[in-house]
């Protein structure tokens, strides 16, 4: 996203994940493989997270803080989607908006490192 922009990054991720799955023999179907809603949600959340930084904050520092943030929690998307909707065949195949809360970056920042 940093180098190519959000839309181009999302297209590259879509293609790359599908290729990786194909390489490993993972079927991209309504039950397995590529998941559009999860992929697009993370791209949107990361875009929002990076937008919180002032100009001049090194990308490496931004990535460090991203990894330390709630966005790195395995279950973060369940703040926005019910498990049933997120794991549905429809959400795997196409973008499905959240059903629990708007998709927004959780406000976070360790003491002394506020964004």
For each residue, the residues with C-beta under 8 A, 3 or more apart:
1: 4 5 6 9 43 46 47 50
2: 50 59
3:
4: 1 8 9 12
5: 1 8 9
6: 1 9 10 43 44 47
7: 10 11
8: 4 5 11 12
9: 1 4 5 6 12 13 43
10: 6 7 13 14 39 40 43
11: 7 8 14 15
12: 4 8 9 15 16
13: 9 10 16 17 39 43
14: 10 11 17 18 34 36 39
15: 11 12 18 19
16: 12 13 19 20
17: 13 14 20 21 34 39
18: 14 15 21 22 28 33 34
19: 15 16 22 23
20: 16 17 23 24
21: 17 18 24 26 27 28 33 34
22: 18 19 25 26 28
23: 19 20
24: 20 21
25: 22
26: 21 22 32 33
27: 21 31 32 33
28: 18 21 22 32 33 34
29: 32 33
30: 89 92 93
31: 27 89 92
32: 26 27 28 29
33: 18 21 26 27 28 29
34: 14 17 18 21 28 39 92
35: 38 39 91 92
36: 14 39 40 91 92 93 94 95
37: 40 41 81 86 91 92 94 95 96
38: 35 41 42 77 86 91
39: 10 13 14 17 34 35 36 42 43
40: 10 36 37 43 44 95
41: 37 38 44 45 77 80 81 98 103
42: 38 39 45 46 71 77
43: 1 6 9 10 13 39 40 46 47
44: 6 40 41 47 48 103
45: 41 42 48 49 71 76 103 105
46: 1 42 43 49 50 66 71
47: 1 6 43 44 50 51
48: 44 45 51 52 104 105
49: 45 46 52 62 66 69 71 105
50: 1 2 46 47 53 62 66
51: 47 48
52: 48 49 105 115
53: 50 57 62 115
54: 57
55:
56:
57: 53 54 61 62
58: 61 62
59: 2 62 63
60: 63 64
61: 57 58 64 65
62: 49 50 53 57 58 59 65 66
63: 59 60 66 67
64: 60 61 67 68
65: 61 62 68 69 109 113 115
66: 46 49 50 62 63 69 71 72
67: 63 64 72
68: 64 65 72 110
69: 49 65 66 72 106 108
70: 73 76 106 108
71: 42 45 46 49 66 76 105 106
72: 66 67 68 69 76
73: 70 76
74:
75: 78 79
76: 45 70 71 72 73 79 106
77: 38 41 42 80 81 86
78: 75 81 82 83 86 100
79: 75 76 100 101 106
80: 41 77 98 100 101 102 103
81: 37 41 77 78 85 86 91 96 98 99 100
82: 78 85 86 99 100
83: 78 86 87
84: 87 88
85: 81 82 88 91 96 99
86: 37 38 77 78 81 82 83 91 96
87: 83 84 91 92
88: 84 85 91 92 96
89: 30 31 92 93
90: 93 94 96
91: 35 36 37 38 81 85 86 87 88 94 96
92: 30 31 34 35 36 37 87 88 89
93: 30 36 89 90
94: 36 37 90 91
95: 36 37 40
96: 37 81 85 86 88 90 91
97: 103
98: 41 80 81 101 102 103
99: 81 82 85
100: 78 79 80 81 82
101: 79 80 98 104
102: 80 98
103: 41 44 45 80 97 98
104: 48 101
105: 45 48 49 52 71
106: 69 70 71 76 79
107:
108: 69 70 115
109: 65 113 114 115
110: 68 113
111: 114
112:
113: 65 109 110
114: 109 111
115: 52 53 65 108 109
